[in-house]
Amino acid sequence: MPQTHIQTLPLRAPRSIFSRLITALTAANQRRAERHRLAQLDAHMLRDIGLDPQEARRECSKPFWQP
């Protein structure tokens, strides 16, 4: 009878609270920076990306922790 070899994937350790905190802070900082750049765009540039100024203001007024 032929032998078969089953390859298994290594188990990933659960992410530490420190790792999750760093991930959350990085994402929040990125949102803050993106909203800041969005606030710098004029109406013509906003139209190019499919937003109107009111939508952009609404997005820019969100706090950094809110997706």
N, C-alpha and C positions, 0 to 999 in steps of 0.2 A: 504494500500500500504506500503510495507516495506521501511524503511529508509536506505539509504546507506551512509557510511561515507567515504569521500575521503581524504586521507592523502596527504599533500603537503610537498615538501621539502623546507627548509628555504632558502631564497635568500642570495646569497653571496654578500657582499659589494665589489665594485671594489677595486682592489689592489692599494694602494697608490704608489706614485712615489718613496718614500723611500723604500717600500717593494720590488718594482721592481729593484731598484738600488742594494739592498743587494743581491737579487737573481742573478743578472748579475755579481756582484763582486765575489760571491761565486763560480759561474760556471767558471769564468775566472781564479780564483785561483786554482781550481781543475784541469783545463786543463794545467796550468803551471806546477803543481806538477806531473801530469801524464806524460807530455812530458819530464820532468826532469828524471823521473824513466825510461822511454823508452830509453833515451840517455845512461843510465847506462848498458843496456843489451848488451851482446856480440852476435856475429853472430849465434851461436848455439841456444841461448835462443830466438832470434828473429825468427829463423826458427820454433821453437816450437809453436810460436803464429801466424805463417803464414805471417811473414813480411820478406822482404830482407833488408839488411843494407841501401840501397838507399832509400827505402820507409820510413824507420825509420828516416833517416837524413832529408828527406823532411818534415815529420811530426814535427820533433823537431825544425826545423828552422822557423816554423810558429810563429807569435807573439801570446801572450797569449789571446788576445781578439778575435782571429780568430778561429772559430770552425773547 
